[in-house]
Every structure is written in structure tokens, then in C-alpha cells.
Amino acid sequence: MASFLLSKVAALISFRGGSFARSSLNVMAWSAGRLGAQLAWVLLLARALGASSYGLFSGLAALALAMSGFVGLGLGLRMYQDAARDPQMLSERWRQASLLTAITGVALAGVYLLVAREIYATAGGSLLLAIAISELVWAPWVTQVAYAYAARGWMGFASAAPVVLSMARVIAVLLLHLFPAGVSIDTYAWLHGLLTAAASLLLILDSRRRLAIESAGSAVRWSDIRSGLGFSAMQASTLALSTLDKSFALLWGGEALAGRYVAANRFVSVAALPIDAMVTAALPRLFRAVDKPMGAVRALSLLAFGAGGYGVVMGGVVWLGSGLVPWLLGPSFAESAAAVRLLALYVPLYCLRILGTNALLGLGWKSWRFFSEVLAVCAMAAGIAWRAPIAGLEGVVEVVLGAEALLGVLVWGRVVYGMTRRIKKIHE
């Protein structure tokens, strides 16, 4: 039912004949693979580490992921925007983004080690170093590769890039059982880092060949950095919103609570991956629709219908499947089932919100998106600090749902207001 609804909406929306429908279905196929790989990774890792170690690893990795929004200083997303509008810009923007990704990735890895040791004093240096290398030095390259393919309009390749990374991480969990020392969080962290590096390097080399990116140097000017910083701030706020709830749960709820919450959250999040695929396929056209408000309104209306309908259907599926969580993950995750039932509401909220935030990006309202996401993160941090010690796992879930609802209102309020004003200007 949900896939049928999404495919019908994709078939209806087209700024250029049936191209959007074809790219959406292509992306959805790869997203199904990503969904399977992500789910396998969550299940295998949670069972291997148990609730406490899984919560510790996830909370530490979430902090690194939040910081990774500043890797490249936004030049990867700027490459996406500029090359989607003018394909001749791809090689130059790729080289600029690559230079900043390499420099800032290493610099931010060092900052992460200092910050994480202060916040989570019990975490070992080896564990933190492995996470820093994985999430800050190497993983951001996968996002850059996906942006480059998407800018060219190759949405299938763009969607395949994170699937390769997800599969590499599944392999890392499977390799964990070959070590004579047995299951260890430090051992897994280093396998995770090494496989992430291998997958990223493979994707970089393959994408440069496929996209015929020229190797000549390209200077990065201050004007380029200033232009990218707006994207970087927005990218960082988006990653903070989607990851820091795990770090907050670890900080104020402890390792076991964080592990149960992360397992529930990831079990639910995989249900929303097809919406990410649909939005990915639509974003280049939204970049090109800045001066075509009527076309953008039509597309967004149909996308919202598809996203909302899919979210409601999959929310019901998640609620019905919540009892499987302890069986799949083990007895230490028994409390996660109740959290999954509550988080079923998260699916439609997330589906509509992610469409709205990407509409703000595509239509040029990056500042509103940034400040809305920062406000939601601050509200979430304050709420979890207050509710986690009192209400435990249920309190954390309630706060996350509230922050998601708040952000949805802010985002769609701005989209509706902004598009109404643009249409009025046309008719004046």
C-alpha cells in the first residue's frame, strides 16, 4: 500500500515529463536495499553488543555525526546546487569541496576527541579515535559522492552510495565474530572505521571515473567559503537534529537507556527511508523551481500528499511490528517495544518535516531552516535533560516527538507563507 502510494505520486509529479517518476522509482529501489542493510546492521550490532555497549557506541557516534555537518564547510552541498543548475560547474566545485573535506575532516576529528573526552569521561581514547576517523575523516566523502551524482541527475548512483557504506558496516559486524577475543566495542569500532574508509575510497575513485571529474587544481577563495558556510550551518543543524537525541539520551539517561532508545529509534527510522529517497529525487527540480512558484506549489502539494499518506501507513506498520523488537534484538531491549509503539507517531511527523526542510533548501530559505532546526535541537536537549531522569525511556520519546512536531509547524508555516507571497507577486 505505502509503496503503491509513493509510486503513484512519483508518476504524477514531473517538471520534465516522466523523468521524476523514473528517477524516484530508481531511487526507491536502492532505498529498499539501504533499508535492508541498515536494518541488518542495527539488528546484528545490537545483538552483538547488548543494550549498554550499543548505547555507548551510538551516543558517541551521534556526537561525531552531528559535528560532521561542518566537514567541507558546506561546499559539497554548494556543489550540488551549482552543478544541478549548470553541469559545467561540477568538476570545479568537486575539487573545491574535496580540498575542504580533507582539511576540515582531520581538524574536526581532533576537536571531537577533545570534546568527547570532556563530556563522556568514561569513554576510552581508542574507541573515540576509531569513531572520529570513521564519521569525520571518511564518511563525509560518501555524502559528497552522492551529491555529485545527484547534481548530474544520476539519482540511482546517488542512492547507491550510502548503500555501499551500509553494506560495509554490516560486513564489519560480521567480521567482529571472527576475532578470538570475542565481541568488544573497541574491536567493532576499529572494524567500523576501517570498512568505512574502504567503502569511501572505493566510492571516491569510482565516482571520479564515472563523472569524468578533471584532476586539475581549483583554488578555494574566501567568497567560496562564505557561500558554503550557509549550507554548512544548515547541514550541521539537520545532522544535530537527527543524531544528538542519542547523545543526549546517553548523557542524561545512561548507557542502557540510550541503547534501548537508539534501537527503537533506528527500527522506526528505517521505515521513513523511502521518503528520503523521494525528496532526494525532487531536490534538483526544486533548485530549478525558485522562479516558478506555481510549479513548485503543485509539486510540493503532491509530494506532501505522498509523504503524509506513506507516513500514516508505515506508522501503523511500525506500531503493529513493535512486539518483534525484543525478539530480534534480545532480552536487554525488552523496553524498546513500548518506545517503538510511541515512536510510530514519529514516522508521519518525520516524513512531512523532511519534505518541508528540503523545500526550504530548494526554494532558497536556508536561514529559516537553520534557525528552526537549532530551536528544535535546543528544545530537545532541555526536554531530555528534564524528562530522562524522571520518566526514563518514555520521557525521552515524548520529548523527541514534541521537538519533531514543533519543527514541522515552523517549517511548513514558512513554506506556505513564502509561496503565498511569491504567487501574489506574480499576479500583481
N, C-alpha and C positions, 0 to 999 in steps of 0.2 A: 504493500500500500504506500509506504513512505517513498520508496524508490520510484514507483509509478508517478506519484505526485511531483517529485522533483524533475523527472524526465519530461513530463508534460509542460511544466513551467519553462524548462530549458528550451523546449521546442517552440514555445510561444515567443520568447524574448529573442530578438535579433536586431542589432543595429545594421548588420550586413547579411541579409538573407538568413541562411541556416547555419552560419559559422559558429554562432554562440551555442546553439544546440549541440553541434558536433563536438566542440571543444569541451562543453560541460559533461557530455557523456563519456568522453575520453578521460577527463579528469576524475569523474566518478568511478570509473573502472580502476584507476590507480589508487584512488582513495580507499576503495574496498580492500586492496592489498595492504595499504598503510594501516587501515583499521585492524586487519587481521594480525599484522606484525606488531602493532602497538599493544593489542590485547594479549598476544602471546608473551611479549616482553614483560608486561605487568604481572601476568599470572606466574610466569616462571621465576621472576625475580622476587616477588612477594613470598612465594612458597620457599624459595631457597634461603632468604634472609630472615624471614619472620617479621612480625609487626614492628618491633623496636629498631632493628638494624635497617629495615626498609624505610622506616620513618626518618631515621638519621640521614641515610643516604639521600632520600628525596628532598628533605628540608635543606641540606647543604647544596645539592644540585640546583634547587629552585632559586637560591640566592645568586648563584653563578649565572643562571639563565636570565634573571632579572637584570643583572649587570651587562649581559651580552648585548642588550639593546643599544649600548654605546659603542660597540665594536664597529669600526668603519665610519663612525661619526655620521651615519645616515647616507653615505654616498652609494651604498648598494640600492637603497630604495629610490634615491635620486636617479641612479642609472635606469631603474625600472621605468620611472615616469618619463624621463627624457627619451629613452630608446623606444618606448611604446609610441611616442609622438613622432620621432624621427629615427628610423632604424640605423641611419648612418652614424649615430652617436654611440652605438653600443661599444665598439672597441675602445674608444677614448674613455668612456665612463667606466668600463670594466677595469681598465688599468688604474684609474684613479681610486676606485673602490678597493681594488686589491692591495694597493700600497697602504692605504689607511687601515684596512682589515688586518694586515700583517703586523703593523706597528701597534695599533691600539689593542689588539688581542693579547699580545705579550704584556703590555703595560697594565691592562685591566686584570690579567691573571695575577700580577704582583699585588695589585690593590686588593683583590679578592682574598688572597692569603692573609693579608694584614687584618682586614675587616672580619673575616670569618673566625680567625683565631680569637679576636676580641669578643665576638658575640657568642660563639659556641666554643668555650674554653676546653671542653672535654674531647673535641674532635682532634684526631691525630694529624700531624703535618703531612704524612704520606697520603692519607685519604684526601685532604684538601688539595694537595698538589695535583693528584690524578684528576680530580673534578675540574680544577682550573684549566688544565691542559685540554681536557675534553670539551668543556662547554664554552670556553672563552678563546682558546687558541685555534681550535679546529672546527667545531660545529658551525660557527657563523659562516664559514665558506659554503656550506650546503645551502643556506638561505640565499647567498649571493648567486650561486649557480641557478637556483630556482627562479630568482628574479630575472636573470639574464635570458633564460628560456622563455619566461612569460612575456618579457618585453618584445621578443621576436614573434610572439603568438604561438609558440610551441607549448601549449598547455599540458599536453601529455608528458613531455620531458620535464616540465616544471614540477608536475605532481609526482613524477617518478623519483626525483632526487631525494625527498625525505623518506621514501620507501626504502631506498638503498641504505640510508642511515639507520632506519628502524630495524632492518634485517641484520645489519652488522651488530647491533646491540643485542638482538636475540641470540646471535652466534656467541657473543661474549658471555651471556648467561649459561649457554650450553657448555662452553669451554670450562666454565668455573668448576664443573663436576669432575674434570679430568685431573685437577691438582691434588696431590697426595695429602696436602694439609687440610683438605676439606673446604667447606663453604666459609668464606671470610669476606667481610665487607671491603677490606683493603685490597684483597686479591681481585674481587669483582671490579672495584673502582679502576684499577690499572688495566684490566682487560677491556673495560668500557672505554677508557681513554685511548688505548691502542687501536681498537676496532673503529672507533670514531675517526681517528686520524687516518686510518687506511681507507675508509669509505670516502672521507672528504677529499683526500688526494686523488683517488680514482675519479671522482665526480669532476674535480677541477680540470684534470688532464683531458677527460672525455669531452667536457663542455667546450673547452678552448678549441678542440679539433672540430667539433660539430658546428660551432658558431663562427668558425674561421676568424677568431679574435687575433688581431695582429699583435706582435710582441714588442713593437717599438714603445719607448718610454713615453710617459704622459705626465706633465707637471701638475701638481695639485696647488692651486692658488688659494689665497685666503677667501676669495669670493666663492670658490667651490666649497670650502669648509663651512662658511656661513650659510650657504644654501642647504648643505646637508644637515646642519645642526637641527633645523626644524623637524626633519624626518627622524633624526636620531632621538630627539626628545620624545616624539610621538611613539616611535618604536619601543623605546625603553619603558614608557608608561604602559603600553599594551602588554609587554612581557611581564612587567611588575604585577599588573592586574591578574594575569593568568598563572603566575608562579609563586608570588610572595605569600599567598594564603598557606602554602605548605611550610614555608619558613616561619611564618607567624604561629602556625599550629605547633611546630617543633619548639619554638622559643617559649611559648606560654602554656603549652599543653603537655609537653614531654614527648619522648621518642615513640612510645606505644600509641598514644593518641594520634600523633602525626602519621604514623604508619597506617592506622585504620582509616583516617580521613583521606590520605593520599590514595589508598586503594579504592575507596568509594568514589572519589573524585575522578580518577582515571577510568574506572569502569564506566562512569557516566559520560565522560568527555569523548570517548571513542564513538559514542552514538551521534555526536554532533560533527564528526569529521566530514561527512558529505556536504554539509553546509559550507564549511571552509573551502571545499572544492568548488562549489558553485560560485562563491564570492571571488575566488581566485580567477576563475574564468571570466567573470564580469568586470573585474577591476580595470583592465586596459581600456575597455569601452567607456567606463565612467571617466577615466582620464581624458578621453577624447570628447566627452559629452558636456564639458564645462560650459560651453556656449550654446548648448542645445537643451534647455530646461524641460521642454515638453517630452522629448525623447527620454531624458533621464527620469522624469516622473513616471512615465509608462513602464520603463524597465524596473525601477525600484518598487512600484506597486505590485508587479507580477512576482518579483523576487521576494518581497515581503510575504505575499500570499504563500509562495512555495516554502519559504523558511519557517513561517509560523505553523503551517499545516504539518510540515515534516516534524517540527519540534514537538507538537502536541502528540502526534502518533508515536514518535520514538520515546517521548516521556512516559507514555503508557507502557511501552515495551520494557523500558528500564524498571519501572515500578513492579511489573509482573515478574521480572527476572531477578529481583533483588535477593531472593532467598538462595540463589545459586552462589553468591559471593563467598560465604564461609566454606561451602563445599569445594569451590575452585581454589581458594587461597589457603585454607587450613583453619583450624580452630582459633588461632590467635587473632583472626579477623572476624570473629562472630558479630561484634558490634557494628561492623561495617554495613551489614544488611539494612539496619534501620536508617543509617545515613544515606544509603543509596535510595531508599524509598522517599526520603525528604528531597534528595537531590534530583529526583525525577522532574521536579518543577524547574530545575536549572536548565534543562535541555531547551524548552521553548524560549526561555528568557535569553539564553546564550545565542541561540540561532538568530533571533531578531536583533540582538545587540551587536553581534559581529557583522551583520549586514549593515547596520546603521553606522558603525565606526568606520567601515571601509567606504561607505558612501561619503562620509565626511572627508576622508582622504582623497577620494577620486574627484570630488567636487570642489576641493581647494580649501576646506575649513579645518586645517590641521590643528590650529591653535585651540579651537573649541574641543576637539577630540582629546588633545593632550591634557588640558585642564580638567575635563570631565573625568578622565581616567585617573589622574592624580587624586582628585577628590574622592573617587570611589576607593582607591587604594588606602588613603588616609582613614576613611570611614571603616574600612575592613580591618585595618590594623588596630584602631581604637576599640572596635567591637570585639575582636578576638581576644585582645588583652583583657577586656572586661568579662566576656562570657565564658571563655575556655576554662578558667579556674573554678567557675561557679557551675556551669551546665555541661562541661566536658564536650564530647564529640557533637552532641546535638546542638549545643550553643554555637560551635564553630560553623556548622552547616547553616544555621539560621542567619548568622552574620553574612556569610558568603551570598546567600540568596538575596538578602536585603541590599547588599552592595551592587549586585547584578541588576536588580530592579531599579535602583537609583540611577545607575549609569544608562539603562535603557531609556528612561524618561528624559534625561539630559540630552542624549544623542538624537533621539527621534524628534524631540522638540525643536532642536536646531535644524535638522533636515527639513522638517515641514515648514518652519518659519522661513528658512533660506530659500527653498524652492518656490514658496508662495511669492516672495519678494521678486525673484527673478522673472517669474511669469508675469507679474504685474508690470514690470518694466518693459517687457515686450509689447504689452497691449496699450501702454501709454502713448 
